[in-house]
């Protein structure tokens, strides 16, 4: 089949999108012809001079809130969304898949609606972190998609395409919701987890690499997370923590260097140190073979990140680590189920800086149960460690999102949902307005203590 895979804004366009590239590598291996449409980077490139700030992390609520999106963003990107529709139709594809996240769901739905109206015979499928049972139910009721992939997409997409290429009926396709040949909606059971060691290396050759704002490529060491933070959906989405081998990771670095001259890599995992033995083995191979690679990514605070391991990581090319610290209050850390102590934060941050690895950190404001004193504790921690941090990401105030422990246990946290970001605690101790005020104070305080903040649109 001739298949397209598309990714729409908004996502900071540092690198080519990894999700659709991974699926492309697998279905091409099965003989399908694949076209890739990164309209996130394309649209950013067209309007960045006047409106590039809309791709900043702080602006993501504007893309997620439908009324704000319609008023402030849609008029700016409307022309490009219809260009994508034309591009897809001009390819004379048999099927088109869209990767959906919270921040790109509205642009994606607009493109899907127009494709369905203009070319109803085109098979449309969706995958990504935003795809869950409520969304699938809504889209199948409206008959906007032919298949929705729940969870990992590589094998399920392959089987969906095989099904559409065949005249034979199937009782179900694991991991998929789809219309069968009689027009009935079939809900497949969960698919067993993939062995990611069996996946091919992603091929970025189909992208215009000049459009991206860094010179690196995204790479994954693992899928899943060893932690179970209550606000995070990644644990539920990936289900279980799995890794590639150290040899595979280094070979993937080498492949990208040999084929593209790229030796800078953004590790997209929930955490690079889910398996400290793997991390050290990878560093050993890089050092033994004398490669020059530069890489960075997220880590979990851990006393297993010893000075010796951190030094080895630096020698093997680790340039910075982004820690999901989230709070300087032990009470809030416990509510989040972070499972580490404040003393471990102080120790790990200092060891990292002393190893000549830049320290970046995430701060999450407004977790239910966070008091004004707890918020002050976070500011105090930032002041104590201000000489160690290179950059702090204040992000946006906490959202209560589906597929999280918090969302599934609202009563435990005394939370009442509202529209969009506007949830509150039942006793009004934590409201959207309070979270906005604390977030504003945090950003002003970071400026006051001279810590660089936020995700830049362009990086070296």
Buried (B, 14 or more C-beta within 10 A) or exposed (E): BEBBBBBBBBBBBBBBBBBBBBBBBBBBEEEBEBBBBBBBBBBBBBBBEEBBEBBBBBBBBBBBBBEBBEEBBBEBBEEBBEBBBEBBBEBEBBBBBBBBBBBBBBBBBBBBEBBBEEBEEBBBBBBBBBBBEEBBBEBBEEEBBBBBBBBBBBBBBBBBBBBBEEEEEBEEBBBBBBBBEEEEBBBBEEBEBBEBEEBEBBBBEBBEBEBBBBBBBBBBBBBBBBBEBBBBBBBBBBBEBBBBBBEBBBBBBBBBBEEEEBBBBBBBBBBBBBBBEBBBBBBBBBEEEEBEBBBBBBBBBBEEBBEEBBBBBBEBBBBBBBBBBBBBBBBBBEBBBBBBBBEBBBBBBBBBBEBEBBBBBBBBBBBBBBEEEBBEBBBEBBBEBBEBBEBBBBBBBBBBBBBBBBBEEBEEBBBEEEEBBBBBBEEEBBBBEBBBBBBEBBBEBBEEBEBEBBBEBEBE
